[in-house]
Amino acid sequence: MKQLLVTWTDIFLGIGEFFEWTFKIIKALGHFPNVLISITIIGLMAYWSKKIIDFKKESQRNGTLE
């Protein structure tokens, strides 16, 4: 009977092959991932800026700490 033996080398080689595979996909997509990430970050920053303004108005209305 053959025993299953996994070494650290097997684990790291598997991780490396996975990243090579994902980078091939990313390369095929071109600039789309960059644009998507940029739009997401800008959208989240705009959302959080609006929330900060709302929190500040609420604290002034309630007389609490800003």
PyMOL commands that set and color helices and strands:
alter all, ss='L'
color gray80, all
select helices_A, chain A and resi 8-29+32-62
alter helices_A, ss='H'
color red, helices_A
deselect
rebuild
show_as cartoon
